[in-house]
Structures are given as C-alpha cells and as structure tokens.
C-alpha cells in the first residue's frame, strides 16, 4: 500500500468519525511530522468535548507496525501503571491497511538534556523505564512483537556497520572502535528484555502527582517495541543526560528492576546512541539524499575527533560500573549528534499545527471547515496544547 501524499486534517477527522461510533468531530489539529514520517496524525475534539488521536499509516510497513503495537498496548494497559495509547476504533483505508483512533493522553514531553540529579522527575523516569523492562516477555510474544537474542542482535548491529562501512563514509577510527565493541562478545551477554524500542523524550508524558511533583505519567511510541537489548531504551538517556543526572536515573532504574542490570548496559547504550548516525546515514543513502548522507558523515567525523582513539575509548568504558555516567575519552555524550534529527522523533515533531473547526463530517471525505487558526505545539497529539517540553 502507498497512501496519498499526506492526508489533510479534515480527511483525518472524517476517518476518525468513521472509526469510532458516536465521534462527531467539531475541531481537528494536525500533528505534522518531518519528511519521512510514518504516519499522518491529528488531534480531534468531538461534540462531547472528548479528545482523540488518529494515526493513519503512510506505508504497508507502518500499517503492520501500527497493528502490532496496538495489540501490545492493549495488553500493557492492564499491566503498567503508566498510560499507554489503546486503540478504540479502526477504519479501513482505500489503499489498504487501517487507521487507528485512541483517546488523547494528557501530558508534556520531557527535554532529557535539562533533567537534573536528585529525587524527582529524573528518578521517576528511571523507575518508569524499569517498569517496562520488568514486563514478562510472554506479553510481547502474545502481541506478536519481534524477539532477538543477544547474539542475533549483536550480529545484526555488526552487519549494519559493515554495510555502512562499504559506503566509505564511516571514519576509520570510529569504525575500528565500534567494530571492537561489537566483536567483544563479553559485552553482549544480557537477558533479552521487553523494551519500548528506542525511547526519546518526545515519547515520555509528564504530569503532576498528588503532591504537585512532576512525574512520568505515560509512554507513547510503541511501534518499535520488541524483546531485545534493554540498552536500546537507555541510549537517548545515556547520550543526553549530564553524568550526575544519569547517576540518579540509573540508581532509580536499578532499584526498580527485578533483574540486576548487567555490567555492560551503559556501554551498549552509548554505542547504540552513537550508532544513530549510522542508521540515519544509511536511511539517507537509501532515499537517494546524498547531501543528507554527507551531513551524517560529517557528524561522524566530528564524533571521531571528540571521542579519541579506539584504545582510549575502550580504556574508559571497560569494566565501568552500571551507574557510571562518564563519556568515552572525556567527550560530551552528545558529541557530533546534537544537530541531527532522530528517526524515531519524525512521527512526533510538530511544525505549525492548524486548528480547524468542523461543522459536518458525515462520511469519509465529506467535510465543511468553518475556520482555521494556528495553535501551539503538540507532539503526536499527546502533549498539552501550547505547552513546551518539561525542562527538569
């Protein structure tokens, strides 16, 4: 299937009306993603003042991910104290596949770089991630999520790196360090774990508890959920938190985990964060966007300069304790990556959403707009309108 080149807000409102009986749209706000986003997303309010999010896949692959993740979140909603999106209605699309509608989940995204140490939101995030990693993997099996054992996952990463090296764009020093870490089988002895897939601040919903303290309320973005390396969910945390904040996160995480975190968890998480550049570069190559591929290659060259030689990096990370926040060779965790987009965030970015009042949505495709006006940012239809990310 291939969807039309982006469905407009009124078409999405019509689809939402068809998906959920009794959903009579009165307004809709599109949640616009960057080029390459997997879904068209909109926030819809109905005549009963209920708020809904519709997600419409743009490809067969996105459609399959939506079906699988929806099966998973339906099971997780009964097992997690965190809010997750649970589909309340489906509607078939002309090109194949289905669009899904779920209730709006209140909360604001979090800006990981600005999280601080000590009890509070950082510790709450550690406990939230640990609660996912404590889940029985049988739940994921029941939902049809993919499962990768440690050796298969290590081999997959190594194959990805080999393909990237063949383009000639990966700096030799960085390539040698990454290969050394991937070929060290001892670093890859871990218990396959239930994961979100690759957790970012945009997926974390934050609100106040009964005492008015900021805590994690929910998690979005389960399309890449799998049973695999728990380090994947820690990659953005390790890459973006300051060392003292990372210590707070890891202390809360370790205390909440049923199984003790393995000693190489943070090393693999940092490797996963750095290798984001490889995934982005290869995606650009596959899309024929050579300018963008060169941008990622330039970022890798900067990362190589800032992280030192392979031997220096290995000396820093080998045998590091599970709560250590030190970056290789004294480098900033985000070295070389700060100016680049993360692929997972493409579905959550907002670019000037437009509020449309809808007076008549009887059947799919038949809508009559009353007015349109700009509104504030709302990542993936799940953050409070007009509110920015939580900064600590």
Secondary structure as UniProt FT lines:
FT   HELIX           9..19
FT   TURN            21..22
FT   STRAND          25..31
FT   TURN            35..36
FT   STRAND          39..46
FT   TURN            47..48
FT   STRAND          51..57
FT   HELIX           60..76
FT   TURN            77..79
FT   STRAND          87..92
FT   TURN            94..95
FT   STRAND          98..103
FT   HELIX           112..114
FT   TURN            119..120
FT   HELIX           121..133
FT   HELIX           137..143
FT   HELIX           150..165
FT   TURN            166..168
FT   HELIX           172..183
FT   HELIX           185..188
FT   STRAND          193..195
FT   HELIX           201..203
FT   STRAND          204..208
FT   TURN            210..211
FT   STRAND          214..219
FT   TURN            223..224
FT   STRAND          226..228
FT   HELIX           231..240
FT   HELIX           243..256
FT   TURN            263..264
FT   HELIX           265..274
FT   HELIX           276..286
FT   TURN            287..288
FT   HELIX           290..307
FT   HELIX           310..317
FT   TURN            318..319
FT   TURN            322..323
FT   HELIX           328..330
FT   TURN            333..339
FT   HELIX           343..347
FT   STRAND          354..361
FT   TURN            364..365
FT   STRAND          367..374
FT   HELIX           379..381
FT   TURN            385..386
//
